[in-house]
Amino acid sequence: MKSNRLFKIVYYLLNNKQTTAAELADMFEVSIRTIYRDIDSLSSSGIPIYTESGRHGGIHLLDNFVLDKLLLSSEEQDTVLLALQGFKNLNPKINEQVYTKLKSLFNTSSNSWIEIDFSSWYSKDKTSDSFNILKKAILSNTQVQFDYFSTKKHTENRICNPTKLLFKSGYWYLQAFCPSRQIFKTFKINRMSHLQLHKTTFTPLSAPPISYGVDTKKTISVTLQFSEQILYRVFDEFNYEDITVQENNSAIVHANIPNQEWLARYLLSFGRYVKIISPPALQDAVFQEAKNILHHFSD
């Protein structure tokens, strides 16, 4: 109890620069004599806290003492605060408290030059709830159970040992070990439902690195032409070095992209503003998909 009060006294002084024994005694519901004993304890522990008498006196901390103790450069402090700022929306109440405390410890003024938000523009994001359940499961080595809509186009109930959370290309993923299949799998959190902690704990295994590369055997070389009206999406979704802007503000894209069954539907999302120059097989696939769409709506 005393150690907690001592920390709170230091933290209060970091935020308020100075106070009085009477103010601290009222705040912590102890006697003024106890506060002075606390000041002596802090001082004997090496905390540069001192008192001044007189009209403008009180209890003070020497400026910048925490920076000297933390052994972090200004750049390192900014990096820590930036990381915390990025995760604030996942657990707003707790992370805001940690962010505010560290900012005070670092003696850093507010500098909102960047804001990171993992939530969607268009719908209420439920990722934070899942994130907190999975974080608790990973840290406590507790299994999780959930329903998962797989690429096989049906929902499967899964029980697995969670290992790591990954944010990639705008989505959160879970790397986990599946005891029933004896393999590590990566699950897209958006496809999870009815996520809950399971009662079983596990001994964590060393997880293999998650592969970020593209299998060149499963890619296709394409040449695409995009009209000026859709140019903003071209720069959103293709590498800059693959884009050549023409004099009429159209763009030619030469790229290797995943040769998946969804590719034709993806290209159709550009509507009439895209032309497939090559390969001919992709032209045929998009044409067939467009016919299927027309047939669907005709019915």
C-alpha positions as CSV (number, residue, x, y, z in Angstrom):
1,M,0.0,0.0,0.0
2,K,2.8,2.4,0.9
3,S,4.8,1.7,-2.2
4,N,1.7,2.3,-4.3
5,R,1.2,5.6,-2.6
6,L,4.9,6.6,-3.1
7,F,4.6,6.0,-6.8
8,K,1.4,8.0,-7.0
9,I,3.0,10.9,-5.2
10,V,5.9,11.0,-7.7
11,Y,3.4,10.6,-10.6
12,Y,1.3,13.5,-9.2
13,L,4.3,15.7,-9.0
14,L,5.3,14.9,-12.5
15,N,2.0,16.2,-13.7
16,N,1.6,19.2,-11.3
17,K,5.2,20.3,-10.7
18,Q,4.6,21.1,-7.0
19,T,2.1,20.4,-4.2
20,T,1.8,20.7,-0.4
21,A,1.8,18.1,2.3
22,A,-1.7,19.0,3.3
23,E,-2.9,18.5,-0.3
24,L,-1.3,15.1,-0.5
25,A,-2.6,14.1,2.9
26,D,-6.1,14.9,1.8
27,M,-5.7,13.1,-1.5
28,F,-4.4,9.8,0.0
29,E,-6.5,10.1,3.3
30,V,-3.4,9.9,5.5
31,S,-1.9,12.3,8.0
32,I,0.5,15.1,7.1
33,R,3.1,13.4,9.3
34,T,2.7,10.2,7.1
35,I,3.3,12.4,4.0
36,Y,6.5,13.8,5.4
37,R,7.7,10.3,6.2
38,D,6.8,9.3,2.6
39,I,8.9,12.3,1.3
40,D,11.8,11.1,3.4
41,S,11.5,7.6,2.0
42,L,11.5,8.9,-1.5
43,S,14.5,11.1,-0.9
44,S,16.5,8.3,0.7
45,S,15.7,6.1,-2.3
46,G,17.4,8.6,-4.6
47,I,14.3,10.4,-5.9
48,P,15.3,14.1,-6.1
49,I,12.3,15.4,-4.1
50,Y,12.6,18.4,-1.9
51,T,10.5,20.8,0.2
52,E,10.5,24.6,0.4
53,S,9.1,26.7,3.1
54,G,7.4,30.0,2.7
55,R,4.5,31.5,0.9
56,H,5.4,29.9,-2.5
57,G,6.9,26.8,-1.0
58,G,5.8,23.2,-1.1
59,I,7.0,19.8,-2.3
60,H,8.8,19.7,-5.6
61,L,10.7,17.3,-7.9
62,L,13.9,18.3,-9.7
63,D,13.2,18.9,-13.4
64,N,13.9,16.1,-15.9
65,F,15.0,13.6,-13.2
66,V,12.9,10.8,-14.7
67,L,14.6,11.2,-18.1
68,D,17.9,10.7,-16.5
69,K,16.7,7.5,-14.8
70,L,15.0,5.9,-17.8
71,L,18.0,5.7,-20.1
72,L,15.9,6.3,-23.1
73,S,16.7,8.8,-25.8
74,S,14.2,11.3,-27.1
75,E,13.8,9.3,-30.2
76,E,13.2,6.1,-28.3
77,Q,10.6,7.8,-26.1
78,D,8.8,9.0,-29.2
79,T,8.8,5.5,-30.6
80,V,7.2,4.1,-27.4
81,L,4.5,6.7,-27.3
82,L,3.8,6.2,-31.0
83,A,3.3,2.5,-30.5
84,L,1.0,3.1,-27.6
85,Q,-1.0,5.6,-29.6
86,G,-1.5,3.1,-32.3
87,F,-3.0,0.6,-29.9
88,K,-5.2,3.0,-28.0
89,N,-8.3,2.2,-29.9
90,L,-8.0,-1.5,-29.1
91,N,-8.4,-0.9,-25.4
92,P,-9.1,2.8,-25.1
93,K,-9.5,3.2,-21.4
94,I,-6.4,1.3,-20.3
95,N,-4.1,2.3,-23.1
96,E,-5.1,6.0,-22.7
97,Q,-4.0,5.8,-19.1
98,V,-0.7,4.1,-19.9
99,Y,-0.1,6.7,-22.7
100,T,-0.8,9.6,-20.4
101,K,1.4,8.2,-17.6
102,L,4.4,7.6,-19.9
103,K,4.0,11.0,-21.5
104,S,4.3,12.5,-18.1
105,L,7.2,10.3,-17.2
106,F,9.0,11.3,-20.3
107,N,8.2,15.0,-19.6
108,T,6.9,15.2,-23.2
109,S,4.4,17.8,-24.5
110,S,1.5,16.6,-26.6
111,N,2.4,16.2,-30.2
112,S,-0.3,14.8,-32.4
113,W,1.6,14.6,-35.6
114,I,0.2,11.1,-36.4
115,E,-2.9,9.1,-35.5
116,I,-3.3,5.3,-36.1
117,D,-6.7,3.8,-36.1
118,F,-7.3,0.1,-37.0
119,S,-11.1,0.4,-37.2
120,S,-13.2,0.5,-40.4
121,W,-14.5,3.7,-42.0
122,Y,-17.9,2.1,-42.8
123,S,-19.0,-0.2,-40.0
124,K,-18.7,-0.7,-36.2
125,D,-15.5,-2.6,-35.6
126,K,-15.6,-5.6,-33.3
127,T,-11.9,-6.4,-33.6
128,S,-11.1,-4.8,-30.3
129,D,-13.3,-7.3,-28.4
130,S,-11.7,-10.2,-30.2
131,F,-8.2,-8.7,-29.7
132,N,-8.6,-8.5,-26.0
133,I,-9.9,-12.1,-25.7
134,L,-7.0,-13.4,-27.8
135,K,-4.4,-11.3,-26.0
136,K,-5.6,-12.7,-22.7
137,A,-5.5,-16.2,-24.1
138,I,-2.0,-15.9,-25.5
139,L,-0.5,-14.4,-22.3
140,S,-2.2,-17.0,-20.1
141,N,-1.6,-20.0,-22.5
142,T,-5.3,-20.7,-22.6
143,Q,-7.0,-22.4,-25.6
144,V,-9.7,-20.5,-27.5
145,Q,-12.8,-21.8,-29.3
146,F,-14.5,-20.2,-32.2
147,D,-16.5,-20.8,-35.4
148,Y,-14.5,-20.0,-38.5
149,F,-15.8,-19.4,-42.0
150,S,-13.0,-21.1,-44.1
151,T,-12.0,-20.9,-47.7
152,K,-14.0,-24.2,-48.1
153,K,-17.1,-21.9,-47.9
154,H,-18.5,-23.4,-44.8
155,T,-18.2,-22.7,-41.0
156,E,-16.1,-25.0,-38.9
157,N,-15.8,-25.0,-35.1
158,R,-12.1,-24.7,-34.0
159,I,-10.3,-25.2,-30.8
160,C,-6.6,-24.0,-30.9
161,N,-3.6,-22.8,-29.0
162,P,-3.2,-19.1,-29.8
163,T,0.4,-18.0,-30.4
164,K,0.6,-14.5,-32.1
165,L,-1.5,-11.7,-33.4
166,L,-0.6,-10.2,-36.8
167,F,-1.8,-7.0,-38.5
168,K,-1.3,-7.3,-42.3
169,S,-2.8,-5.4,-45.3
170,G,-5.6,-3.8,-43.2
171,Y,-6.7,-7.0,-41.3
172,W,-5.9,-8.8,-38.0
173,Y,-4.8,-12.4,-38.1
174,L,-4.2,-15.0,-35.4
175,Q,-1.4,-17.6,-35.7
176,A,-2.3,-20.6,-33.7
177,F,-1.5,-24.3,-33.2
178,C,-4.3,-26.7,-34.0
179,P,-4.0,-29.8,-31.7
180,S,-6.4,-31.9,-33.7
181,R,-4.4,-31.4,-36.9
182,Q,-1.0,-30.9,-35.3
183,I,-0.1,-27.9,-37.4
184,F,0.2,-24.2,-37.1
185,K,-2.6,-22.2,-38.9
186,T,-3.2,-18.5,-39.6
187,F,-6.8,-17.3,-39.1
188,K,-8.4,-14.1,-40.3
189,I,-10.0,-12.6,-37.2
190,N,-12.9,-11.0,-39.2
191,R,-14.0,-14.6,-40.1
192,M,-14.3,-15.6,-36.5
193,S,-17.5,-15.7,-34.5
194,H,-18.6,-16.9,-31.0
195,L,-15.0,-16.5,-29.9
196,Q,-14.4,-17.5,-26.3
197,L,-11.7,-18.7,-23.9
198,H,-11.6,-22.4,-23.5
199,K,-11.1,-24.0,-20.1
200,T,-7.9,-25.9,-21.2
201,T,-4.4,-24.5,-20.8
202,F,-1.4,-25.6,-22.9
203,T,2.3,-25.6,-23.1
204,P,3.3,-23.2,-25.9
205,L,5.3,-24.5,-28.8
206,S,7.9,-22.6,-30.8
207,A,5.9,-21.2,-33.8
208,P,7.4,-21.1,-37.3
209,P,7.9,-17.7,-38.9
210,I,4.8,-16.4,-40.8
211,S,5.6,-16.2,-44.5
212,Y,4.9,-12.8,-46.0
213,G,6.2,-13.5,-49.5
214,V,4.2,-14.2,-52.6
215,D,4.6,-17.7,-54.2
216,T,5.8,-16.8,-57.7
217,K,4.4,-20.1,-59.0
218,K,0.9,-18.8,-58.1
219,T,1.2,-15.4,-59.7
220,I,0.4,-14.2,-63.2
221,S,2.1,-11.4,-65.2
222,V,-0.5,-8.9,-66.4
223,T,-0.7,-5.7,-68.3
224,L,-3.6,-3.5,-67.5
225,Q,-4.8,0.0,-68.6
226,F,-6.8,2.2,-66.2
227,S,-8.7,5.3,-67.1
228,E,-8.0,8.6,-65.3
229,Q,-11.3,8.4,-63.3
230,I,-10.0,5.4,-61.3
231,L,-6.4,6.5,-61.0
232,Y,-6.6,7.0,-57.2
233,R,-7.3,3.3,-56.7
234,V,-4.5,2.3,-58.9
235,F,-2.0,4.1,-56.6
236,D,-3.8,2.6,-53.6
237,E,-3.5,-1.0,-54.7
238,F,-0.5,-1.3,-57.0
239,N,3.2,-0.7,-56.5
240,Y,4.4,2.7,-57.6
241,E,7.2,1.3,-59.7
242,D,4.6,-0.9,-61.7
243,I,2.6,2.2,-62.8
244,T,3.3,4.3,-65.8
245,V,1.1,7.4,-66.2
246,Q,0.3,8.3,-69.8
247,E,-0.1,11.8,-71.3
248,N,-3.9,11.5,-71.2
249,N,-3.6,10.7,-67.4
250,S,-4.5,7.0,-68.0
251,A,-2.1,4.5,-66.5
252,I,-0.5,1.3,-67.7
253,V,0.3,-1.3,-65.0
254,H,2.7,-4.1,-65.5
255,A,2.6,-6.4,-62.4
256,N,2.7,-9.9,-61.1
257,I,-0.4,-10.6,-59.1
258,P,-1.9,-13.7,-57.4
259,N,-3.5,-16.0,-59.9
260,Q,-6.5,-16.8,-57.7
261,E,-10.1,-17.5,-58.6
262,W,-11.2,-14.1,-57.3
263,L,-8.9,-12.2,-59.7
264,A,-11.6,-11.8,-62.4
265,R,-14.0,-10.4,-59.8
266,Y,-11.4,-8.1,-58.4
267,L,-10.7,-6.6,-61.8
268,L,-14.4,-6.2,-62.5
269,S,-14.6,-4.0,-59.4
270,F,-12.8,-1.3,-61.5
271,G,-15.8,-1.4,-63.8
272,R,-15.5,0.2,-67.3
273,Y,-12.3,2.0,-66.2
274,V,-10.0,-1.0,-66.8
275,K,-8.8,-2.8,-69.9
276,I,-6.9,-6.1,-69.8
277,I,-4.1,-5.9,-72.4
278,S,-2.6,-9.3,-71.5
279,P,-2.8,-12.2,-71.0
280,P,-5.7,-13.3,-73.2
281,A,-6.7,-16.0,-70.7
282,L,-7.4,-13.3,-68.1
283,Q,-9.5,-11.4,-70.7
284,D,-11.5,-14.5,-71.2
285,A,-11.9,-15.1,-67.5
286,V,-13.2,-11.6,-66.9
287,F,-15.5,-11.7,-69.9
288,Q,-17.0,-15.0,-68.6
289,E,-17.4,-13.6,-65.1
290,A,-19.2,-10.5,-66.6
291,K,-21.6,-12.8,-68.5
292,N,-22.3,-14.8,-65.3
293,I,-23.1,-11.5,-63.5
294,L,-25.4,-10.4,-66.4
295,H,-27.1,-13.8,-66.3
296,H,-27.5,-13.7,-62.5
297,F,-29.3,-10.3,-62.7
298,S,-31.4,-11.3,-65.7
299,D,-32.8,-14.1,-63.6
